[in-house]
Amino acid sequence: MSNIWIAASDGQTSQVLAYLATDPTLVNARDENGYTPIHAAASYGHLDLLRTLVNEHGGNANIRDGDGDTPLFTAESVEVARCLVEELGADWTLTNESGLTATESIEEDDQYPLVVAYLRSLSDKETTRPINTEPGSPPPGIAVQVRSMDEAVAELQPIDQEFKQRIEELAANPQDFTQEELRQLVTEAVHKHVLEPEERNVRAREDD
């Protein structure tokens, strides 16, 4: 006896559409095992029917059967897997009741290595995707703190007024300073406000 699941398995598009015309909810209907027409179309590689069910009749590309398997778990060819993921929005990261992804489940069966390779390539792309692609953005893991010159100078307190004035002049007119003057200013800043205070702190700890 025919039904929408058998018709979908056989790729009988006209018969499937006839069932849907009678009851549109059958597109996501489950049989006693939770199997849907979408699972059937995917499993038997009927791509046009699969597209029709999802794109034209509201089929859910991530619907689960009784074991928690989505239609992607039934893919036996790269064409079906690619259609589900790239065209119909199937989520390849979902896991079934056994905690397996479609990749892991298909790999366990050891029958469709090309499908496994395709799905694993999706994972590889995800892990190598740049975290920040904005032009001029820092590499992943590098934080840049933007502060005003006044805030930067404040952290160098106590600071003599002459040195402060030189920093402000540099900020206002950097083109007026030679490379040698810049190096000298940086060296002086490091010695006065980094090295010398640290040496004083070390001596103080030693005296304690």
C-alpha positions as CSV (number, residue, x, y, z in Angstrom):
1,M,0.0,0.0,0.0
2,S,1.5,3.3,-1.0
3,N,1.9,6.3,1.2
4,I,3.8,9.6,1.1
5,W,6.9,8.0,2.6
6,I,7.1,5.3,0.0
7,A,6.3,7.7,-2.8
8,A,9.1,10.0,-1.6
9,S,11.5,7.0,-1.4
10,D,10.6,6.1,-4.9
11,G,11.0,9.6,-6.2
12,Q,7.4,9.8,-7.3
13,T,7.1,13.5,-7.1
14,S,3.6,13.8,-8.6
15,Q,2.3,11.2,-6.1
16,V,4.0,13.1,-3.2
17,L,2.5,16.4,-4.3
18,A,-0.9,14.7,-4.5
19,Y,-0.6,13.7,-0.9
20,L,0.4,17.2,0.1
21,A,-2.5,18.7,-1.8
22,T,-4.8,16.6,0.5
23,D,-2.8,17.3,3.7
24,P,0.0,19.9,3.6
25,T,1.2,18.9,7.0
26,L,2.4,15.6,5.7
27,V,5.6,17.3,4.5
28,N,7.0,17.0,8.0
29,A,4.9,14.0,9.1
30,R,6.7,11.1,10.8
31,D,5.9,7.4,10.4
32,E,6.1,5.0,13.3
33,N,9.9,5.3,13.3
34,G,9.9,9.1,13.1
35,Y,10.9,8.9,9.4
36,T,9.7,11.8,7.3
37,P,9.3,12.3,3.5
38,I,12.3,14.6,3.7
39,H,14.4,11.8,5.2
40,A,13.2,9.5,2.4
41,A,14.0,11.9,-0.4
42,A,17.4,12.6,1.0
43,S,18.2,9.0,1.7
44,Y,17.4,7.9,-1.9
45,G,19.0,10.9,-3.5
46,H,15.9,12.6,-5.1
47,L,17.3,16.1,-5.1
48,D,14.6,17.8,-7.0
49,L,11.9,16.3,-4.7
50,L,14.0,17.3,-1.7
51,R,14.2,20.9,-2.9
52,T,10.5,20.9,-3.6
53,L,9.6,19.6,-0.1
54,V,11.7,22.2,1.7
55,N,11.5,25.3,-0.6
56,E,7.9,25.0,-1.8
57,H,6.1,23.1,0.9
58,G,7.7,24.3,4.2
59,G,9.7,21.1,4.9
60,N,12.1,21.3,7.8
61,A,15.7,20.3,6.6
62,N,16.7,19.7,10.2
63,I,13.7,17.6,11.3
64,R,14.6,14.6,13.4
65,D,13.5,11.0,13.3
66,G,13.0,8.7,16.3
67,D,16.8,8.4,16.8
68,G,17.4,12.2,16.5
69,D,18.8,11.8,13.0
70,T,18.2,14.7,10.6
71,P,17.9,14.1,6.9
72,L,21.7,14.9,6.6
73,F,22.4,11.7,8.5
74,T,20.9,9.7,5.6
75,A,23.0,11.3,2.9
76,E,24.7,8.7,0.8
77,S,26.3,11.1,-1.7
78,V,28.1,14.4,-1.6
79,E,25.5,15.9,-3.9
80,V,22.7,15.2,-1.3
81,A,24.9,16.5,1.6
82,R,25.8,19.6,-0.3
83,C,22.2,20.2,-1.3
84,L,21.0,19.9,2.3
85,V,23.8,22.1,3.8
86,E,24.5,24.7,1.1
87,E,21.0,25.1,-0.4
88,L,18.5,24.0,2.2
89,G,20.2,25.2,5.4
90,A,20.8,21.8,7.1
91,D,22.9,22.2,10.3
92,W,25.8,19.8,10.1
93,T,26.7,20.3,13.7
94,L,23.5,18.8,15.2
95,T,23.9,15.6,17.2
96,N,21.5,12.7,17.4
97,E,20.3,10.8,20.5
98,S,23.6,9.0,20.6
99,G,25.5,12.3,20.7
100,L,26.9,11.8,17.2
101,T,27.0,14.4,14.4
102,A,26.0,13.4,10.9
103,T,29.7,13.2,10.1
104,E,30.5,10.8,13.0
105,S,27.4,8.7,12.3
106,I,28.1,8.3,8.6
107,E,31.8,7.6,9.4
108,E,30.8,4.9,11.8
109,D,29.0,3.0,9.0
110,D,32.2,3.2,6.9
111,Q,30.3,3.2,3.6
112,Y,30.4,6.8,2.3
113,P,33.9,8.2,2.8
114,L,33.3,11.0,0.3
115,V,30.3,12.3,2.3
116,V,32.4,12.2,5.4
117,A,35.2,14.1,3.7
118,Y,32.8,16.8,2.5
119,L,31.3,17.2,6.0
120,R,34.7,17.3,7.6
121,S,35.7,20.0,5.2
122,L,32.9,22.1,6.6
123,S,34.4,21.7,10.1
124,D,37.9,22.6,8.8
125,K,36.5,25.8,7.2
126,E,34.8,26.8,10.4
127,T,37.9,26.3,12.6
128,T,40.1,28.3,10.2
129,R,37.6,31.1,9.6
130,P,39.1,34.5,10.7
131,I,37.6,35.7,13.9
132,N,37.8,39.4,12.9
133,T,37.9,40.3,9.2
134,E,37.6,44.1,9.5
135,P,40.3,46.0,7.7
136,G,43.0,47.1,10.1
137,S,41.8,44.9,12.9
138,P,44.3,43.2,15.2
139,P,45.0,39.4,14.9
140,P,42.9,37.0,17.1
141,G,43.9,37.1,20.7
142,I,45.4,40.6,20.5
143,A,43.5,43.4,22.3
144,V,44.2,47.0,21.4
145,Q,43.3,49.7,24.0
146,V,42.8,53.1,22.5
147,R,43.4,56.0,24.9
148,S,43.9,59.7,24.6
149,M,47.3,61.3,25.0
150,D,46.2,62.8,28.3
151,E,45.2,59.4,29.6
152,A,48.6,58.0,28.6
153,V,50.5,60.8,30.1
154,A,48.5,60.5,33.4
155,E,49.7,57.0,33.8
156,L,53.3,58.3,33.8
157,Q,52.8,60.4,36.8
158,P,54.7,61.8,38.5
159,I,56.2,63.5,35.5
160,D,58.1,66.7,35.1
161,Q,56.5,69.5,33.1
162,E,59.2,69.8,30.5
163,F,58.9,66.1,29.6
164,K,55.1,66.4,29.5
165,Q,55.4,69.4,27.2
166,R,57.7,67.5,24.8
167,I,55.1,64.6,24.6
168,E,52.3,67.0,23.9
169,E,54.4,68.7,21.2
170,L,55.0,65.3,19.6
171,A,51.3,64.5,19.7
172,A,50.4,67.8,18.1
173,N,53.2,67.9,15.5
174,P,54.8,64.5,15.0
175,Q,56.3,65.6,11.6
176,D,58.5,68.2,13.4
177,F,60.5,65.5,15.2
178,T,63.4,63.5,13.7
179,Q,63.8,59.8,14.2
180,E,66.7,60.4,16.5
181,E,64.6,62.8,18.7
182,L,61.8,60.3,18.8
183,R,64.2,57.5,19.9
184,Q,65.6,59.8,22.6
185,L,62.2,60.7,23.9
186,V,61.1,57.1,24.1
187,T,64.4,56.0,25.8
188,E,64.0,58.8,28.3
189,A,60.4,57.8,29.0
190,V,61.3,54.2,29.5
191,H,64.2,55.0,31.9
192,K,62.3,57.6,33.9
193,H,59.0,56.0,34.2
194,V,59.6,52.2,33.8
195,L,63.1,51.2,34.7
196,E,63.9,53.6,37.5
197,P,60.6,53.1,39.3
198,E,61.0,49.3,39.0
199,E,64.5,49.5,40.4
200,R,63.2,51.6,43.3
201,N,60.5,49.0,44.0
202,V,63.0,46.2,44.0
203,R,65.3,48.0,46.4
204,A,62.4,48.8,48.7
205,R,61.3,45.1,48.7
206,E,64.9,44.1,49.5
207,D,65.1,46.6,52.3
208,D,61.9,45.2,53.8
